[in-house]
């Protein structure tokens, strides 16, 4: 898009382009990031929030909960025709909320400005300082203070950390899943040491940096 402004017609065309609700959320977000820059998406989000507020006003409710947010986002995600149908008949909005007839959540498809950084190496390089500090903590640990089953995994996580520090992203992702399974962080054994620092980096690498759609 050549301008950062988003007209009403453009807004609804962008909504339709997402393909909600039959879409993978991560893929939808990447697609929007590829088609529109961060400033355009910021303008889109402003209109999206206004549409959500208009639905609340029409329904004459001031609920504040995730399900209500998801309901309104879902209606907007279904497009202009459904949105206007609900504005004209606000009972449809309330019924959808009470019947849980929505998917969580169209709002997750909309990238923030910081998401765009994740398409390139720079966002990950900034986080490698924390990985380096974690590695230093491992090296300084007293084996007598560490449960043996955890201590036996120190070498594998050191190797993973070295691979991340070398910015060898694909190999780091492969190593992570080979050691800790294909889930996000269920089998990550170092929660008490660095929380979810490394699982979060791996997840973002998979979602953004290594996706075929990435332009990083």
FIKOLBA-469095 format. One line per field, with one value per residue (C-alpha): x, y, z; chain; residue number from 1; residue in three letters. Coordinates in steps of 0.02 Angstrom, whole numbers. Each point is the difference from the previous one (the first is absolute). Example, Ala and Ser with C-alpha at 12.3 -4.5 7.8 and 13.67 -1.06 7.14 Angstrom:
<sites>
xx c(615_69)
yy c(-225_172)
zz c(390_-33)
ch c(A_A)
i c(1_2)
aa c(ala_ser)
</sites>
This chain:
<sites>
xx c(0_75_-75_-8_-180_-138_-172_-160_-5_183_-27_-135_101_144_-118_-64_178_32_-127_-68_-45_68_181_157_30_189_-11_-131_111_151_-106_-55_179_53_-138_-1_131_-6_-74_-140_-41_1_-132_-97_4_-70_-150_-17_-9_-131_-105_12_-59_-146_-55_5_-101_-128_-16_-16_120_163_66_187_61_97_-156_-85_156_8_-184_17_163_-81_-145_118_104_-153_-7_-104_-165_-3_63_-138_-130_50_-4_-179_-51_105_-83_106_156_-61_-61_167_89_-115_4_190_-20_168_180_143_56_1_101_146_18_44_186_73_149_119_-57_78_171_-15_14_185_151_9_-140_84_175_-64_-63_162_71_-125_49_183_-44_-94_151_110_-119_14_190_0_-122_59_-37_-39_-146_-79_-113_101_-134_7_188_20_-90_119_111_-144_-70_175_14_-171_51_161_-100_-117_148_70_-166_-19_-189_-55_121_-51_-183_44_104_-134_-135_117_37_-165_-135_-110_-107_30_76_-84_164_116_95_82_-153_74_161_-55_-188_-56_137_65_-171_-65_146_-26_-187_29_133_-123_-146_90_184_-2_-170_8_-101_129_86_134)
yy c(0_166_103_-24_60_-129_46_-87_-99_-47_-55_-124_-63_-34_-90_-109_-40_-83_-136_-9_-116_-142_53_-40_151_4_-16_138_116_-34_31_170_44_-44_103_154_95_33_175_-61_-138_124_101_-161_-41_171_-32_-176_66_127_-138_-98_151_26_-179_28_159_-87_-145_125_-97_45_-173_-15_-176_-100_-88_166_64_-161_13_175_-41_-153_102_127_-142_-71_156_153_-87_-97_149_114_-137_-7_189_2_-144_12_-153_-101_67_-47_-170_-40_45_-102_-150_9_6_76_-51_65_121_102_130_-122_11_185_35_132_103_-109_-154_71_-2_-189_-23_46_-50_162_-44_-164_68_119_-150_-96_100_-89_-167_39_42_-164_-93_88_-56_-179_9_73_-128_-118_-179_-44_122_-67_-153_-132_-23_186_13_-136_115_146_-49_-11_170_74_-61_72_166_4_-34_146_113_-44_54_-172_11_-154_-114_72_-37_-177_-30_69_-116_-149_25_65_-62_83_100_178_-20_-147_-97_149_-45_168_103_42_62_111_-20_-19_108_-133_-79_175_33_-168_32_172_-67_-129_121_146_-13_-173_2_-12_162_95_142_19)
zz c(0_-52_141_187_4_-4_-65_53_-163_15_180_-49_-148_118_120_-142_-50_168_-37_177_84_-109_13_97_112_-18_-189_-7_101_-111_-154_65_42_-176_-81_112_97_187_-14_-113_123_143_-92_-35_186_43_-112_67_178_-52_-78_162_99_-120_31_189_-18_-110_122_144_110_84_39_19_-29_-127_-67_-37_-88_-101_-46_-70_-89_-77_-69_-77_-72_-87_-108_-37_-37_163_97_-64_27_183_18_-64_114_160_76_-122_86_173_-58_-81_162_112_-119_-19_-189_-38_-30_104_-71_-158_96_10_-189_9_17_114_-53_101_-96_-157_83_20_-188_5_103_99_122_47_15_134_100_-11_145_114_-76_37_181_16_-66_129_138_-59_1_176_72_136_-55_181_-3_-161_-12_-96_-135_-38_11_-130_-123_23_-146_-123_49_-7_-179_-40_77_-102_-158_39_39_-172_-78_-77_14_-98_91_169_-36_-54_156_114_-64_-5_185_68_-117_-130_120_55_173_87_16_25_161_37_50_169_-80_-142_-6_-179_-79_-119_-41_-40_-117_-86_-19_-77_-117_-64_-14_-79_-45_-80_-82_-190_-5_102_-90_135)
ch c(A_A_A_A_A_A_A_A_A_A_A_A_A_A_A_A_A_A_A_A_A_A_A_A_A_A_A_A_A_A_A_A_A_A_A_A_A_A_A_A_A_A_A_A_A_A_A_A_A_A_A_A_A_A_A_A_A_A_A_A_A_A_A_A_A_A_A_A_A_A_A_A_A_A_A_A_A_A_A_A_A_A_A_A_A_A_A_A_A_A_A_A_A_A_A_A_A_A_A_A_A_A_A_A_A_A_A_A_A_A_A_A_A_A_A_A_A_A_A_A_A_A_A_A_A_A_A_A_A_A_A_A_A_A_A_A_A_A_A_A_A_A_A_A_A_A_A_A_A_A_A_A_A_A_A_A_A_A_A_A_A_A_A_A_A_A_A_A_A_A_A_A_A_A_A_A_A_A_A_A_A_A_A_A_A_A_A_A_A_A_A_A_A_A_A_A_A_A_A_A_A_A_A_A_A_A_A_A_A_A_A_A_A_A_A_A)
i c(1_2_3_4_5_6_7_8_9_10_11_12_13_14_15_16_17_18_19_20_21_22_23_24_25_26_27_28_29_30_31_32_33_34_35_36_37_38_39_40_41_42_43_44_45_46_47_48_49_50_51_52_53_54_55_56_57_58_59_60_61_62_63_64_65_66_67_68_69_70_71_72_73_74_75_76_77_78_79_80_81_82_83_84_85_86_87_88_89_90_91_92_93_94_95_96_97_98_99_100_101_102_103_104_105_106_107_108_109_110_111_112_113_114_115_116_117_118_119_120_121_122_123_124_125_126_127_128_129_130_131_132_133_134_135_136_137_138_139_140_141_142_143_144_145_146_147_148_149_150_151_152_153_154_155_156_157_158_159_160_161_162_163_164_165_166_167_168_169_170_171_172_173_174_175_176_177_178_179_180_181_182_183_184_185_186_187_188_189_190_191_192_193_194_195_196_197_198_199_200_201_202_203_204_205_206_207_208_209_210_211_212_213_214_215_216)
aa c(unk_unk_unk_unk_unk_unk_unk_unk_unk_unk_unk_unk_unk_unk_unk_unk_unk_unk_unk_unk_unk_unk_unk_unk_unk_unk_unk_unk_unk_unk_unk_unk_unk_unk_unk_unk_unk_unk_unk_unk_unk_unk_unk_unk_unk_unk_unk_unk_unk_unk_unk_unk_unk_unk_unk_unk_unk_unk_unk_unk_unk_unk_unk_unk_unk_unk_unk_unk_unk_unk_unk_unk_unk_unk_unk_unk_unk_unk_unk_unk_unk_unk_unk_unk_unk_unk_unk_unk_unk_unk_unk_unk_unk_unk_unk_unk_unk_unk_unk_unk_unk_unk_unk_unk_unk_unk_unk_unk_unk_unk_unk_unk_unk_unk_unk_unk_unk_unk_unk_unk_unk_unk_unk_unk_unk_unk_unk_unk_unk_unk_unk_unk_unk_unk_unk_unk_unk_unk_unk_unk_unk_unk_unk_unk_unk_unk_unk_unk_unk_unk_unk_unk_unk_unk_unk_unk_unk_unk_unk_unk_unk_unk_unk_unk_unk_unk_unk_unk_unk_unk_unk_unk_unk_unk_unk_unk_unk_unk_unk_unk_unk_unk_unk_unk_unk_unk_unk_unk_unk_unk_unk_unk_unk_unk_unk_unk_unk_unk_unk_unk_unk_unk_unk_unk_unk_unk_unk_unk_unk_unk_unk_unk_unk_unk_unk_unk)
</sites>
